[in-house]
Amino acid sequence: MNINAENKLASYIDALRPIIYINHFDFCIVDNLLKRVGDNVSFIEYNNALGAIDFATKSPQMECDLEQFLKLNMDEGFDQPTFIILKDVHNELKRPEIIALLKRISEDNLYKEDYSATIFIVSTTVIIPTELENYITVFDIPLPTEKEINEIIRNFINDINIEVEQDILDEIAVSFKGLNEFQINQILNLAYQNGGYIDKKDKYLILKEKEQFIKKAGMLEIVNFKESIDDIGGLEILKDWLTRKANVFQNLDKAIKFGVDVPKGIMIVGMPGCGKSLTAKATASLFEIPLVRLDVGRLLGKYVGESENNMRKALKLSESISPCVLWIDELEKAFAGVGSEGGDVTTRLFGQFLTWMQEKENTVFIVATANDISKIPPEFLRKGRFDELFFVDLPNAEERRKIIEIHLKKRKKWNKSIDSIALIQKTEGFNGADLEAVVKEAIEDAFIDGKDKITTESLLETIKNTKSISSTMKDKIDKIKETIKKMDIKKASQSKE
C-alpha cells in the first residue's frame, strides 16, 4: 500500500474529519489500511448483511439494522479513539433517521470534549445526502505505482517459481497501470493458466481483460474497429504527427525511462464527414491500444451530485484501462450549455473534466473531435490542454483521388482504366463521406444493371446526381471557415490543389 495513502488518511483523522467515505470494493485492502492508521484505536464494524460483527474475526456479534447499531453505540459514548466502520450501507443513506444519527455522531466528534469517533463508510457506490455533504470526505485508495506493480508481479512469479526476463516484466508492468492489486493478480493467474508462463504477448491479454471492466461499468463505450491509418485519404501532416506519437505508445516503458513525456492528446476540428471520427479509430489502431468513447449525456443523473460522481467514475475507469484512446465525439455538443443559465450541471462536469486533463499523469490519450469550434468553451483551447490542435478541411484534389481509390480498392472494384483526373475535377467541394457515398452507389447500380466493373462514366454519372456537403450545408461550411481563419490551428493536410 502506498505510504502516501496512509499519511493522507491519518491526516484526515487527525483533522477530525467526522465521516470518511472510502470508495472501494475490496474490504480486505480497506481493513488493512485502517489497521495501519489505527494504532491504539477501538474498531466497531457493521455489515449490512450480518449486523454488528467483530472487526478482527468477522464473526457476527449481534443481529440489528443500521439504525439500532448507531443508536446503541452512540449511547455508549466514545471517550477513547474509535473507528466506526460501516460497509455497504449506501442504500441506507437515503433514510432521514440514518442521516440524523450520522450527523449527531459527527457533531459530537467535532464539538464534544473526550469524544473521539471517526465514521468510515466503505462501499463501491458513492451516495452523499445533501444534509451530510459538509461532514463527508471522500477518500480514494490510490492504485499501485509502477514500482509497486513490479513488486506484485515479482512476488507472483516467485510464488509459482518461473523465470521472466526483466524487459518483459517492465513492459507488462506498464500495461498493468491503472489496475488494483486484486485485478493484477487475477490477470497474472489467467495468463499463467493459459500457457504455463508469462511473456510479452500477455499484454494483449491484459488489454482484453481491461475491456471487460468497461463493459461491466457501463460508463464508457468500447469501440470495435477495423480501420487503420491507411484508410485515411490525405491528412498527411496529421498522419505523420500520429505516427511519431505511436513510437512512444508502442514503446512506453522505454520512452518513459528515456524521459519522454507521455502524449496527452489532440483536438481535431473542421468540416463534417472529413475523417475526424475515422482518425480516432485509426489512432487506436496505430497505437495498438483500446478505443473507448465518452458520451457525456450518458453520465447525467437525476440526483444531486450523481452526474459529477458518474464523470469521476468514467475518468477513473479510463485510467484503469490505460493505455487507451479516450474519444469525445462532437465536443461542442458534449459540453453544450457551459456557463449559461440552467447549465450548472454541465458547467461542473466541464470543470471536472478540465481539471482531470490538466492534472492527469497517465497514459490516456484524448482524441476530441468537433465541427463548430466557435461553440467550444475557450478554456479547452488553451495551450497545454492538448499536444496539438488540427483543422481538417474539405479534401483537396489529391486527397479526393486517394479517397475514391481507397473505397474502390476496399470493395475490390479499382481498375487502372478509371480516369482520376476527370473524377477530381467534378468533385470539388465533396467531403470524404460524399465520395464514399458516390462509390457505394456506383457499385450498387453496376450490380443491378448486370455490369462486372466500375467505369469512369458510371462514377461521373453518380457524381452528377449527388449533392455535395458544400451545397447542402453552404452556410455552415462558410461559418466554420470564417472562424478558423481567426485562429492559429495547424492544418491536417498539405496545402495543394
VENHULIN-V171291 format. One record per residue. N is the residue number from 1. RES is the residue in one small letter. PHI is phi in radians with two decimals (NA if undefined). D_CENTER is the distance of its C-alpha to the mean C-alpha in Angstrom with 1 decimal. Layout:
N_RES_PHI_D_CENTER ; N_RES_PHI_D_CENTER
This chain:
1_m_NA_24.2 ; 2_n_-1.02_23.3 ; 3_i_-1.09_26.5 ; 4_n_-1.11_24.6 ; 5_a_-1.13_23.2 ; 6_e_-1.08_26.8 ; 7_n_-1.11_28.1 ; 8_k_-1.16_25.6 ; 9_l_-1.13_26.3 ; 10_a_-1.08_30.0 ; 11_s_-1.20_30.0 ; 12_y_-1.11_28.6 ; 13_i_-1.15_31.5 ; 14_d_-1.11_34.1 ; 15_a_-1.46_33.0 ; 16_l_1.08_33.9 ; 17_r_-1.17_30.6 ; 18_p_-1.26_31.9 ; 19_i_-2.23_28.9 ; 20_i_-1.98_25.9 ; 21_y_-1.70_23.1 ; 22_i_-1.73_21.4 ; 23_n_-1.57_18.1 ; 24_h_-2.71_18.4 ; 25_f_-1.66_19.5 ; 26_d_-1.70_21.9 ; 27_f_-1.11_25.1 ; 28_c_-1.11_26.8 ; 29_i_-1.09_24.5 ; 30_v_-1.12_24.9 ; 31_d_-1.02_28.7 ; 32_n_-1.12_29.0 ; 33_l_-1.13_27.3 ; 34_l_-1.13_29.6 ; 35_k_-1.09_32.6 ; 36_r_-1.24_32.0 ; 37_v_-1.64_31.8 ; 38_g_-1.92_34.5 ; 39_d_-1.17_37.8 ; 40_n_0.99_40.8 ; 41_v_-2.08_38.8 ; 42_s_-1.50_39.6 ; 43_f_-1.96_36.8 ; 44_i_-2.16_37.0 ; 45_e_-2.13_34.5 ; 46_y_-2.17_33.9 ; 47_n_-2.03_32.2 ; 48_n_-1.08_31.7 ; 49_a_-1.61_33.3 ; 50_l_-1.93_36.2 ; 51_g_1.51_37.0 ; 52_a_-1.28_38.2 ; 53_i_-2.33_37.7 ; 54_d_-1.34_38.7 ; 55_f_-1.08_35.8 ; 56_a_-1.32_37.3 ; 57_t_-1.73_38.5 ; 58_k_1.16_36.3 ; 59_s_-1.46_39.5 ; 60_p_-1.07_40.1 ; 61_q_-1.93_42.4 ; 62_m_-2.76_42.8 ; 63_e_-1.33_41.7 ; 64_c_-2.89_40.5 ; 65_d_-1.61_37.9 ; 66_l_-1.12_35.7 ; 67_e_-1.08_38.1 ; 68_q_-1.09_41.1 ; 69_f_-1.04_39.2 ; 70_l_-1.17_38.4 ; 71_k_-1.12_41.9 ; 72_l_-1.06_43.6 ; 73_n_-1.31_41.8 ; 74_m_-1.14_42.1 ; 75_d_-1.19_45.8 ; 76_e_-1.21_46.0 ; 77_g_1.38_45.0 ; 78_f_-2.20_43.0 ; 79_d_-1.44_45.4 ; 80_q_-1.94_43.6 ; 81_p_-0.93_39.9 ; 82_t_-2.38_38.0 ; 83_f_-1.82_34.4 ; 84_i_-1.74_34.0 ; 85_i_-1.87_31.1 ; 86_l_-2.01_29.9 ; 87_k_-1.93_27.6 ; 88_d_0.97_25.8 ; 89_v_-1.83_27.7 ; 90_h_-0.98_25.0 ; 91_n_-1.22_26.9 ; 92_e_-1.32_30.0 ; 93_l_-1.29_28.6 ; 94_k_-1.59_29.5 ; 95_r_-1.45_33.2 ; 96_p_-1.01_35.4 ; 97_e_-1.13_37.5 ; 98_i_-1.18_34.6 ; 99_i_-1.02_33.3 ; 100_a_-1.11_36.8 ; 101_l_-1.18_37.4 ; 102_l_-1.12_34.2 ; 103_k_-1.14_35.1 ; 104_r_-1.10_38.7 ; 105_i_-1.10_37.7 ; 106_s_-1.07_35.3 ; 107_e_-1.20_38.1 ; 108_d_-1.09_40.6 ; 109_n_-1.12_38.4 ; 110_l_-1.37_38.2 ; 111_y_-2.00_41.8 ; 112_k_-1.61_44.0 ; 113_e_-1.32_45.7 ; 114_d_0.96_45.9 ; 115_y_-2.40_42.8 ; 116_s_-2.41_39.7 ; 117_a_-2.44_37.1 ; 118_t_-1.82_33.3 ; 119_i_-1.63_31.3 ; 120_f_-2.02_28.2 ; 121_i_-1.77_26.1 ; 122_v_-2.01_24.0 ; 123_s_-2.85_21.6 ; 124_t_-1.42_18.2 ; 125_t_-1.92_18.5 ; 126_v_-1.73_18.9 ; 127_i_-2.21_21.7 ; 128_i_-2.07_23.5 ; 129_p_-1.10_26.8 ; 130_t_-0.96_27.8 ; 131_e_-1.12_31.0 ; 132_l_-1.89_29.3 ; 133_e_-0.91_26.6 ; 134_n_-1.31_28.8 ; 135_y_-1.74_29.6 ; 136_i_-1.71_26.1 ; 137_t_-2.06_24.0 ; 138_v_-1.47_20.5 ; 139_f_-2.08_20.2 ; 140_d_-1.76_17.2 ; 141_i_-1.29_18.5 ; 142_p_-1.12_16.8 ; 143_l_-1.31_15.5 ; 144_p_-1.03_18.2 ; 145_t_-1.31_18.7 ; 146_e_-1.07_19.5 ; 147_k_-1.12_23.2 ; 148_e_-1.20_22.7 ; 149_i_-1.10_20.8 ; 150_n_-1.03_23.8 ; 151_e_-1.18_26.1 ; 152_i_-1.08_24.6 ; 153_i_-1.12_24.9 ; 154_r_-1.07_28.4 ; 155_n_-1.08_29.5 ; 156_f_-1.12_28.5 ; 157_i_-1.22_30.3 ; 158_n_-1.23_33.3 ; 159_d_-1.13_33.5 ; 160_i_-1.71_33.8 ; 161_n_1.05_35.9 ; 162_i_-2.20_34.3 ; 163_e_-1.79_33.9 ; 164_v_-2.36_30.7 ; 165_e_-1.10_31.1 ; 166_q_-1.06_29.4 ; 167_d_-1.06_27.6 ; 168_i_-1.19_26.0 ; 169_l_-1.03_25.2 ; 170_d_-1.12_23.5 ; 171_e_-1.20_21.4 ; 172_i_-1.17_20.3 ; 173_a_-1.05_19.5 ; 174_v_-1.11_16.9 ; 175_s_-1.16_15.2 ; 176_f_-1.41_15.4 ; 177_k_-1.00_13.5 ; 178_g_1.74_11.0 ; 179_l_-1.80_13.4 ; 180_n_-1.55_16.3 ; 181_e_-1.06_19.9 ; 182_f_-1.03_20.5 ; 183_q_-1.14_17.8 ; 184_i_-1.09_19.0 ; 185_n_-1.14_22.6 ; 186_q_-1.05_21.9 ; 187_i_-1.25_20.5 ; 188_l_-1.06_23.3 ; 189_n_-1.05_25.8 ; 190_l_-1.11_24.6 ; 191_a_-1.08_24.8 ; 192_y_-1.18_28.2 ; 193_q_-1.13_29.5 ; 194_n_-1.20_28.6 ; 195_g_-2.40_30.8 ; 196_g_1.40_32.4 ; 197_y_-2.73_30.7 ; 198_i_-2.23_27.5 ; 199_d_-2.41_27.0 ; 200_k_-1.05_24.7 ; 201_k_-1.15_23.9 ; 202_d_-1.20_22.2 ; 203_k_-1.18_19.0 ; 204_y_-1.29_18.6 ; 205_l_-1.13_19.2 ; 206_i_-1.07_16.5 ; 207_l_-1.08_14.0 ; 208_k_-1.12_15.6 ; 209_e_-1.16_15.4 ; 210_k_-1.11_11.7 ; 211_e_-1.06_11.6 ; 212_q_-1.09_13.8 ; 213_f_-1.09_11.4 ; 214_i_-1.14_9.1 ; 215_k_-1.10_12.5 ; 216_k_-1.24_14.0 ; 217_a_-1.31_11.5 ; 218_g_1.28_11.7 ; 219_m_-1.51_8.8 ; 220_l_-2.15_6.9 ; 221_e_-1.92_9.4 ; 222_i_-1.36_10.1 ; 223_v_-1.85_12.2 ; 224_n_-1.52_15.4 ; 225_f_-2.64_17.4 ; 226_k_-2.05_20.7 ; 227_e_-1.15_20.7 ; 228_s_-2.26_21.4 ; 229_i_-1.07_22.3 ; 230_d_-1.27_25.9 ; 231_d_-1.45_25.1 ; 232_i_-1.62_24.7 ; 233_g_-1.53_28.2 ; 234_g_1.48_28.7 ; 235_l_0.91_26.1 ; 236_e_-1.10_27.5 ; 237_i_-1.13_26.5 ; 238_l_-1.11_22.8 ; 239_k_-1.11_23.1 ; 240_d_-1.10_25.0 ; 241_w_-1.11_22.4 ; 242_l_-1.14_19.6 ; 243_t_-1.09_22.0 ; 244_r_-1.14_22.7 ; 245_k_-1.17_19.1 ; 246_a_-1.07_18.9 ; 247_n_-1.07_21.6 ; 248_v_-1.27_19.5 ; 249_f_-1.20_16.5 ; 250_q_-1.36_19.2 ; 251_n_-2.33_21.0 ; 252_l_-0.99_18.4 ; 253_d_-1.07_20.8 ; 254_k_-1.17_23.8 ; 255_a_-1.12_22.1 ; 256_i_-1.14_20.9 ; 257_k_-1.12_24.4 ; 258_f_-1.30_26.1 ; 259_g_1.84_24.4 ; 260_v_-1.32_22.1 ; 261_d_-1.25_19.2 ; 262_v_-1.20_15.8 ; 263_p_-1.00_15.1 ; 264_k_-1.50_12.6 ; 265_g_2.65_12.4 ; 266_i_-2.38_14.8 ; 267_m_-2.00_15.7 ; 268_i_-2.04_18.0 ; 269_v_-2.08_20.5 ; 270_g_2.51_23.7 ; 271_m_-1.19_25.6 ; 272_p_-1.10_24.4 ; 273_g_1.25_24.6 ; 274_c_-1.96_24.8 ; 275_g_1.81_22.0 ; 276_k_-1.18_18.9 ; 277_s_-1.16_16.9 ; 278_l_-1.06_18.8 ; 279_t_-1.14_17.7 ; 280_a_-1.03_14.0 ; 281_k_-1.18_15.1 ; 282_a_-1.14_17.6 ; 283_t_-1.11_15.3 ; 284_a_-1.07_13.4 ; 285_s_-1.13_16.9 ; 286_l_-1.16_18.4 ; 287_f_-1.39_16.0 ; 288_e_1.07_16.3 ; 289_i_-2.39_12.6 ; 290_p_-1.19_10.5 ; 291_l_-1.99_9.3 ; 292_v_-2.19_6.7 ; 293_r_-1.91_7.6 ; 294_l_-1.75_6.8 ; 295_d_-1.83_10.3 ; 296_v_-1.06_11.3 ; 297_g_-1.04_14.6 ; 298_r_-1.21_13.4 ; 299_l_-1.51_12.5 ; 300_l_-1.19_16.0 ; 301_g_-2.09_18.3 ; 302_k_-1.66_22.1 ; 303_y_-1.72_22.6 ; 304_v_-1.04_22.6 ; 305_g_1.44_19.4 ; 306_e_-1.16_17.6 ; 307_s_-1.09_15.4 ; 308_e_-1.12_14.5 ; 309_n_-1.15_13.9 ; 310_n_-1.12_11.6 ; 311_m_-1.10_9.5 ; 312_r_-1.03_9.8 ; 313_k_-1.14_8.9 ; 314_a_-1.10_5.7 ; 315_l_-1.20_4.7 ; 316_k_-1.14_6.8 ; 317_l_-1.13_5.6 ; 318_s_-1.07_2.7 ; 319_e_-1.16_6.0 ; 320_s_-1.21_8.1 ; 321_i_-1.83_7.7 ; 322_s_-1.18_8.0 ; 323_p_-1.26_9.8 ; 324_c_-2.69_7.8 ; 325_v_-1.75_7.8 ; 326_l_-1.77_5.3 ; 327_w_-1.80_8.3 ; 328_i_-1.98_9.6 ; 329_d_-1.51_13.1 ; 330_e_0.85_16.1 ; 331_l_-0.97_14.8 ; 332_e_-1.13_18.2 ; 333_k_-1.47_18.1 ; 334_a_-1.04_14.7 ; 335_f_-2.02_16.2 ; 336_a_-1.10_19.8 ; 337_g_1.66_22.2 ; 338_v_-1.06_20.8 ; 339_g_1.44_24.0 ; 340_s_-1.58_26.2 ; 341_e_-1.15_28.3 ; 342_g_1.55_26.6 ; 343_g_-1.82_23.1 ; 344_d_-1.06_22.6 ; 345_v_-1.12_19.5 ; 346_t_-1.07_17.7 ; 347_t_-1.10_19.0 ; 348_r_-1.17_17.7 ; 349_l_-1.10_14.1 ; 350_f_-1.08_14.6 ; 351_g_-1.10_16.0 ; 352_q_-1.08_13.2 ; 353_f_-1.17_10.6 ; 354_l_-1.08_13.4 ; 355_t_-1.07_14.1 ; 356_w_-1.08_10.7 ; 357_m_-1.03_10.9 ; 358_q_-1.21_14.5 ; 359_e_-1.73_14.2 ; 360_k_-1.08_11.3 ; 361_e_-2.18_13.1 ; 362_n_-2.44_10.7 ; 363_t_-1.80_10.3 ; 364_v_-1.62_7.0 ; 365_f_-1.70_9.0 ; 366_i_-1.54_8.5 ; 367_v_-2.06_11.0 ; 368_a_-1.83_12.2 ; 369_t_-2.05_15.3 ; 370_a_-2.68_18.1 ; 371_n_-1.61_21.7 ; 372_d_-1.85_23.4 ; 373_i_-1.20_22.6 ; 374_s_-1.16_25.3 ; 375_k_-1.68_23.1 ; 376_i_-1.53_20.2 ; 377_p_-0.93_20.5 ; 378_p_-1.01_22.2 ; 379_e_-1.05_20.0 ; 380_f_-1.20_17.2 ; 381_l_-1.61_19.9 ; 382_r_-1.14_21.0 ; 383_k_-1.03_21.4 ; 384_g_1.78_18.8 ; 385_r_-1.18_15.7 ; 386_f_-2.12_15.5 ; 387_d_-1.21_17.6 ; 388_e_-2.78_19.4 ; 389_l_-1.94_20.0 ; 390_f_-2.09_21.6 ; 391_f_-1.87_23.9 ; 392_v_-1.81_24.5 ; 393_d_-1.62_28.0 ; 394_l_-1.04_30.1 ; 395_p_-1.09_31.0 ; 396_n_-1.35_34.2 ; 397_a_-1.01_37.0 ; 398_e_-1.11_35.9 ; 399_e_-1.19_32.4 ; 400_r_-1.12_33.9 ; 401_r_-1.08_36.1 ; 402_k_-1.13_33.2 ; 403_i_-1.12_31.1 ; 404_i_-1.06_34.2 ; 405_e_-1.13_34.9 ; 406_i_-1.03_31.4 ; 407_h_-1.24_31.6 ; 408_l_-1.23_35.2 ; 409_k_-1.17_34.6 ; 410_k_-1.04_31.6 ; 411_r_-1.76_34.2 ; 412_k_1.01_37.0 ; 413_k_-2.12_39.1 ; 414_w_-1.33_39.4 ; 415_n_-2.52_43.0 ; 416_k_-1.21_44.7 ; 417_s_-1.37_47.1 ; 418_i_-1.23_44.4 ; 419_d_-1.55_45.2 ; 420_s_-1.12_41.9 ; 421_i_-1.06_43.8 ; 422_a_-1.10_45.1 ; 423_l_-1.23_41.6 ; 424_i_-1.25_39.9 ; 425_q_-1.18_42.9 ; 426_k_-1.70_42.3 ; 427_t_-2.05_38.5 ; 428_e_-1.08_38.1 ; 429_g_1.59_35.6 ; 430_f_-1.43_33.8 ; 431_n_-1.70_30.0 ; 432_g_-1.06_28.3 ; 433_a_-1.16_27.9 ; 434_d_-1.08_31.6 ; 435_l_-1.16_32.7 ; 436_e_-1.12_30.8 ; 437_a_-1.09_32.5 ; 438_v_-1.06_35.9 ; 439_v_-1.10_35.6 ; 440_k_-1.10_34.6 ; 441_e_-1.22_37.5 ; 442_a_-1.12_40.0 ; 443_i_-1.18_39.2 ; 444_e_-1.09_39.6 ; 445_d_-1.07_42.9 ; 446_a_-1.08_44.2 ; 447_f_-1.12_43.6 ; 448_i_-1.10_45.3 ; 449_d_-1.47_48.2 ; 450_g_1.34_48.6 ; 451_k_-1.60_48.0 ; 452_d_-1.71_46.7 ; 453_k_-2.58_45.1 ; 454_i_-1.65_43.4 ; 455_t_-2.00_45.6 ; 456_t_-1.05_45.3 ; 457_e_-1.09_47.4 ; 458_s_-1.18_45.2 ; 459_l_-1.20_42.1 ; 460_l_-1.12_44.0 ; 461_e_-1.14_45.2 ; 462_t_-1.16_41.7 ; 463_i_-1.04_40.6 ; 464_k_-1.06_43.6 ; 465_n_-1.66_42.4 ; 466_t_-1.91_38.8 ; 467_k_-1.57_37.8 ; 468_s_-1.36_35.3 ; 469_i_-1.09_32.5 ; 470_s_-1.13_34.7 ; 471_s_-1.64_37.3 ; 472_t_-1.37_35.3 ; 473_m_-2.24_33.0 ; 474_k_-0.97_35.3 ; 475_d_-1.08_34.9 ; 476_k_-1.16_31.1 ; 477_i_-1.08_31.2 ; 478_d_-1.08_33.8 ; 479_k_-1.16_31.9 ; 480_i_-1.08_28.7 ; 481_k_-1.11_31.1 ; 482_e_-1.13_32.9 ; 483_t_-1.15_29.8 ; 484_i_-1.10_28.6 ; 485_k_-1.01_32.2 ; 486_k_-1.48_31.8 ; 487_m_-2.12_28.6 ; 488_d_-1.64_28.2 ; 489_i_-2.17_25.5 ; 490_k_-1.18_25.8 ; 491_k_-1.39_27.0 ; 492_a_-1.37_25.1 ; 493_s_-2.02_28.6 ; 494_q_-1.30_31.8 ; 495_s_-1.38_34.5 ; 496_k_-2.79_37.0 ; 497_e_-2.37_38.6
